[in-house]
Amino acid sequence: MKKTFYILTCLLLVAIAGCKKYNIKQLGDPATGAQLRFVQAIPGLPAVDEYVNDKKISPQQSLGVTDDSKPTSVTTGIAYPSAFNTAIQFGGLYPGGTSVNYAAVATGNAAIKIATSTPVPLLVSPQTVAPNNTVVSLSQSLAERGTYTLFTIGYPDKPVAMFVEDKFPVGDPTKIYVRFGNFIPNSPALDVTGVYTAAGTTTATTLTPFTNIAANNLTEFIPIDANTIGTTGYTFQLFLAGTTTKVGTVTKAINMTPGKYYTIMANGLYSDYVVGSTGITLKATARPTKPTDPNTLLPEIYFNPPGISYFTTK
C-alpha cells in the first residue's frame, strides 16, 4: 500500500512539473556571466551613455552645469571627472564611485557602443560633440566570469577605445596592488610617486612605482608596500619622467587597503587643445572662479587641468 502511494505521488509531481527539470539557485551561488566596467577618460567630451548589444545599461544623473552663461541643471549620462561638476572625483565611471563594482553582462560576442548623451534640457552652449553621436564602437568576446574594463581615451575629435581584461596577480595580503593609466592625451611620459608613512614610524617614505609611462598607456598591476593592519594613506603626484617637475598642482590622497587592487589615472590636458572643426579650445588650466574673469561662465567641459583620479578595481 505504501509503495503504491509513493508511486502515485511521484506520478502526480511529474505531471505538475510538465516533465521539466528545474534548478533551484541557492543563496550564495556564484554569479554567472561576464563583468564589465566603463571609464570615460576623454577630456572635454560631453556626458555619454553606454550600450551593450543595443541596450543602454548606464544610468542618467543630475548635474549642475553652466549653459549659455547661465547656471542650470541637466539630466544626462556619465560625465568626465572634471567636466560639468567638480564634485566628480573618481573618473567618469559606470558603475560609479570608488567601490569594487562591475555591470553584469551576458557572455559571448558583444557589440559595445559609447555615444554622447542627450541632456534634458538640451544645452545651448557649444559642445565638442553633438548629442546622440557614437564616440566609439567595438565588438568583443566576453568570457564566462571574465572581468573587463573599457576606457575611452584621447580627444573628443580623436577618440580611442582601450578594452582590457582585468588580470589580477595572485594577491599577497600584505601588499596593495596598483596600476596606472596615463590618460592625458598630449602629455609627455610621466613618473608617479606615492608617499606614505609606515605604521609605528613618523617618517614619510616615497616610492616611485611607475616611471616613464607614455600618454594613452595603462600598466599591469604591481604590488606596493602596505601597513599590515588597517589602511595605508598614500599621496600620489605626477612628474615629468626623469625630473622633479610636477605635472598638475593637485595631489591625490587615497586610503588603500592591503590585498585590494586600485586603478590610478592621470586625467586632463597637459596643454591647450583645439577640437577639430568646432574651434573650441580646451584649456589645460582650471576654470576661473572670479566673476570679473570673462571665462568664469564658460562651460565646465572647456577646462581640463591635469590631475589624478582613481577607483578600486577589486
N, C-alpha and C positions, 0 to 999 in steps of 0.2 A: 504493500500500500504506500509506504513511504517512498519507495523507488519510483512508483508511478507519479506521485505528487511532484517529485523533483523534475521528472521528465516533462510534465505538463508546464511546470513553472518556467523551465528553460525555453520550451517552445513559445510560450507567451512572450518572454523577453525578446526572443529573436524576432517575433512578429512586430512588436512595438518598435524595435530598432530598425526595422526595414532592412535587415541583413547588412547594415552599415557598421563599420568599425570606427569607434571614436577614441581619440587620445585626449585624456584629461591633462591639461598643463598644470603642473604643481607649482605652488608658490615658491619662488627661489630658483626655478629652472632658468638656465642661461638664455638670454635673448638671442634670436636668430636674425639673419640679415647682415647688412653692412652698415658702417657708421661713417658719416660724412660731416665735416665742418668747413665753413666758408669764412675766408678772411678777405675783406676789401682793403687793399693797400695801395690804391692809386690816388695820389694827392690831387685835389681839385675836381674829382669826379662826383657828380650828384649821387644821392642815395640810390641804391639798387635793390632789385628783387632776385631771388634765386629760384630756378626751376629745375626739376628733375623729371624727365620724361613728360614734359609739357605741363607739369603740375607745380604751381608755386608753393614752395614749402617754407619760405621765410615770412615772418610776420610784419605787420605795419607798426609804426611807432609815432608818437607825437614829439616833434622837435621845435624848439624856438629858433627862428631864423630872421635875417634881415632881408626884406624883399622890396625892391624899388624904393630904397632908402627908408623903409618903414619896418619896425619890428613886428613880427607876426608869428603865427604858429601853423605848422602844417602836419598832416599825417602822411608819412612816407615810409620808405624802406630802410635798408641798412646803410648808415652813414659812416663816412671816413672818420677816424678818431679826432681830427682837428676840424672837420667840416661841420657846418651848421652849429654845433653845440660843443663848447669847450669842456663840458662835463663828461663827454665820452672819453674815457681814459684808457680803454683796453683794446683799441683797434676796432675796426668795423667787423664785428663777429656775428655769425649765426651758427649755432646758438650763441647767445650773448653772455657778457660777464666774463670773469676770470675762472669760473668753476670748470671742472672737468665735465664736458658735455658735448655730445655729438648728436646729430639728427639721424634717426634710424631710417634707412632706405632699403629698397629691395636689391637683391643681388642680381648679377647678370650685366648685360650691356646697358648702360645708362646714358641718355642724352642730357647733358647738363648745360644750362644757359644762364648767364648773368645779364640782366637788362636793367636799364635805368628805370626807376620807379616813376609813377605818375602821381605827383603830390596833390593833396587836396587841402586847400585850394591850390590851383595852378600858380606857379611863380611867374612874376612879371620880369624880374631882373634876368639878364642874360646868363645862361648856363653853358658849361663847356660841352655838354652833350644833351640833346633834347630828350624828353620823357619817352619811355617805351622803345628805346633803341637797344639792340643787342650789343653788349660790350665784348663778351667772349662767349664762345660756344665750343663744346668738345664732346666726344664720345669716349666713355671709359668703361672698362670691365671691372665690376665690383665683386669681390670675392666674399663668400660666407665668412662672417666675423672679421672681415677686413676693416681697417681703420684708416681713413684718408682725410687730407686737408687740401682744399682748393684755395690758392692765393690768386687774387687778381693784382697784378703789379704793372709798373710802367707809368705812362702818361694817359690822360683822357683821350687823346687822339692817336695814341700808340699803345693800346692795352695788350697785355700778355697774360695767358693763363699758366700758372705753375701748379700742377697737380702732383701731389706726393703721397705715397703710402707712409703712414706714420709708423716707423720701425723703432721699437723701444728696446735698447740693450737690457740684458738681464740686470735687474736692479740690485745695487748694494744699498741696504737700508741706512748706511752711514753716510751716503753721498746724496747730493742734489744733481739732477740731470737737466742740462740746458742745451738749447740750440739757438742759433742766431740767424736772422734774416736781414740782410741789408736791402731794404725796400725804398731807399732814397734813390730814385732812378738816375739822377745826374750827379751822384756823389762820387768822389774818389774812393779808393779802397779804405776800409775802416778797421781800426782796432777797438776792442771793447774791454774796459776794465770793470772789475767788481770789487768793492771794498766791504769788508765785514770785520766784526770783532769776535774772536773765538770766545767760547764760554770760559769763564774763570780768568779772563785777561782784560786789560783795559787798553791794549794796543791794537790799533786797526791794522788789518792785513789787506794788501792789494794784490789781486790776481789779474792776469790778462788772459782770459780763457779763449778769446778769439782775436786773431791777427790777420791783417791784410785780406779782409773779406770784400770782394768787389761788389759793385751795385748789382741788384737783381739776383743775388745768390743766397741760398739757405744751407746752413751746415747740418751735419748729423748731430745727434745728442751726445754730449760728453759729460763726464762726472766732474763736479767741483766740490770743495770742502763744505761740510755742514757741521753744525753743533749737534751732538748726539742726542740731546734732549730738547724737544720743542723746535721752534722755527729759528731760522737764521736770517737776520736782516742784512740784505745785500743792497748796495747803492751802485748802480751801473752808469757809466759815462762813455760817450763816443769820442774817438780821437781820429785824426788823420793818421793813416797807417805809418808806423815807424817814427811818429813825432809826439810831442806833448801838446799839440794844438787841438783844442776841444772843438767838436762839431756839435753845435747847439749848446745853449747855456743850461738847459734843464736836464738834471739827472733823474733817474727813476729808482725809487726805493721800493724794494719788494721783500716781503716776509716769505721765505721759502722753506718748505718742509722737507726733511730727509726722506728719500725714497720717491719723491714726486718728480715729474717731468714738466719743464717750462719752455715756452717759445718766446724769445725776446726779439723785438723787431725795431729796426731804425725806420722812422716814418718821416714824411715831409719832403722838402726840397733843399738841396744844397745851394742852389742859385735860382734866380727867377727863370720862369719858363713861359713862352708864349704858345698858347694852344692853337695850332693849325690855323684854319680859316676863320675861327671865331674872333681872333685878335685879342682874346682875354689873356692878360698877363697874370700868371700865378706867382705869388710872392713867396720868397723864402724867409720872410720876416713875419712877425706876429701882427695880428690885426690891431690897428690903433684903437685906443680907448678914450683919448681926449676929444671932446666934442668939437674942438677947434680944428682938428685934422680933417681934411676933406675926404679921407679914406675911411673914416670911422664907421660909416653906414654902408660901405660896400659889402656884398655878400661874403659870408664867412668862408665859403669854399675857395675864395681867391687867395687866402692866406694859409700857408703850409710850412711853418718853420720846422727845422729838423728837431726830432725828439725821439723818445723811446716809448713803446707800448709793449704789453706782454699778455699772455694768457697761460693758464695751467693746461697742459696738453693731456696729462694722465696723472 
